Amino acid sequence: MYKSKRAAMLIVSSALMIVIIMALCISLIPPIKGSAPYSDLYAFIIVCLISMTLIIVTRNIRELTFDRLQKKTIYEGETSIISRFIDRLRICYSNEDFFEAISAVLEQDGDCSVLYVDRFKNYILYNSPDRLTTSKETMSTLELNYSQNWKDGVFFIGENLGIVSSPKTARGFFLSNEKHHLYVFCRYTRLFDEIIYKKLFDEYKRFQRRCNTITDLSEIASLSKEWQQLADTQKSFLPQKMPDTPKLEIATYFRPLVNVSGDYYSVLPIDENKTLLMLGDVSGKGLAAALVMGLVMNTVKILENKNDLPAMIRAVDKAIKGMKLQDKYTVLFLGIVDTEKMKITYINASMSDPLIISRAATGYKIKPLTSNCSLVGIIDLGDVAVAEQQLFRGDVILMASDGVSEVMDSNGVELGTTKLYEDTIKKSAAKHPKEFVDDVVNLIMEYNGGKKLRDDVTMMVAKVQR
């Protein structure tokens, strides 16, 4: 299995490296000592440099080999059944999706029997159509052995449906999380590599959180008078405070037209140098838009690889289309700011152009991050392109919904088309992002002439520190 192979490879590679270093010492030190006036120190330095180079090269080769070994382990042989199920689980947004994944992968491909039980209600949510999982005796034994208070985790089941400590003697396993038990009976459980179970359990927990979130929003949406409850739920999806992002200052503004909104934003640190910025707007207003907004936020949040922007766009597109809501789509901007390489990599899916405001010799200049992707969630996406723009210290990135640029004065002139708007953001670029946001908000209110706004207003401003 993977762990034993990894340990063996580690021992062999370490021993080989020691042998090579010793051989180098024996073969290089005598001639070096004989050819230099300061031979002892010179020989020592040369051997140390060669040894360090060998250690670095060996470590890199070993890590690459470990990675390939792990991928080979989980995507080949019997373990690949569970790996394919995990892949399907990542795009499940409802129990119906979950049941389809069970049927297609675990039952049809893996010849497993599956039982999914809400242990709190003691209610069977799903069972395979075979003798084991439809048996009253099986249900009674499992209910007796594993109560609703059973701890969360992965456990192995023996011949008598009791717990066994080793998968080598198991006839199946079960996952317990939030009083929901997923039992998988499989005669060749012993052949699954043990590293796959943690991956499966983590993805199972993510699916349950995702499913519960969507269910909660759907239930609220069905009670159309519960506006405030929905608004509170929706706001919980948005960042309650900005995360710590070194070398990047961020401020946001969110003002829904009514209690609920289709606008959304998020800030997700990827590592110490990279930060994912997202701002978007769902078509329409009200409950349906808020429901889609929650789905988009959750979809992006749970994706493991935050560097893969095209995959992120496609996941959002699939999630919205899977809801089968008429005429619902989103425009959004996804950008990864890298403060080490000083660049922003982005996909602009038909958002009102985000801007970079940069200092120049003659003042501040504005560079638009133009659209390079179609609407998401309603039409075929086609190829999804990624664009890139260089950044400089002090640059300001402005992302805003069309509720900002499309505010009109008494003559029907949109704010985003005016020199007043351009001058304001140039003048405010030298300030802290919070002051920048305040300046734009004040401009919106003054330009609108005190009238009721016609759209949600959402902004995010990120400034690269000097």
C-alpha angles and dihedrals in degrees: 000000000000099000095049092044090049092050092048092049091049092053094046095047092046092049091047092050091051091050092050093049091049091049090051091050092051094046102038107036099066097051092042092050091051096051104047131062090221091042103155096055093037092052092047093052094047093050091046092052092049091046093050091049091051092049093051094046092046092049093051092047090047094051091048090049092048090052092050091045092053093048091048091049097051099037100044132062124003094331089066088074091065092041091055090048090053090051090052091045091059091067097042114115101167141026088259090059089046093052091049090053091050092050097045099043113018098035105030100031100028102033089227128150114227135197123183116191135182094217093188091062092026088231128146109233096178139358133175115247097250137105097259100053096038094049117113088212091058092050093048093049093048092047090051094046100041116036127189088264092061111133121253119261145073120304135180123232125214133206093281091047091254128125119280123190098221129053087215090077097034128113091196146335139234137212120218121196131150092348092305116120124199111194118194117187115197129158093214097050088126089068095060112100110243094230090071096066097069090049090050094048093048091051091045090055091049091051092052092050090048093048093047092050094052092044091052092050092047092052091049091047090055089059096063094183094060093087098144093049090052091047091053091048091049094049089053088068091060120080108273090204133006114265121238106274112176115222091007126092116198135188130174140192127200125181117163118207089227130008092288130042143191092219120101143167139183141185115206120178111218099185138329092292105030129066127180114221120193132180126165149155129221118216116259130006140266133032101344092049091049091050092053090045090057091048093051093048092049094045093055093043096055097046109110099208105060091172093067102082097172090053089050092052091048092049091053091047092052093046094053094045089049091061089062094214114159118249095355119140139134139229113208146165122222118186134171112207112204109194092185098055090029098229141112119225112197153164116211108197099195097302121153098273112280112219140220113210110201132184114243135176091264096043133280122339128201123223117187121219094218127207117276101167136054129242113300124232104018111056135035109282100210115186115358111214126203120213131197135206130187118242132207132201109278095024116146122213114203120195119177140162118244088260085083103047096036098056107125134213124219090281094054095251113147117235095227091063096054132096087226090067092046093049092048096054092044091051092046095048091088091058133082112279092250091056089045090055092047091052093052093045091051090049091051093052094046094044091049089056096228093298124137111277116246099211145026114279117216129164140172123190122189123184125195107226120239 
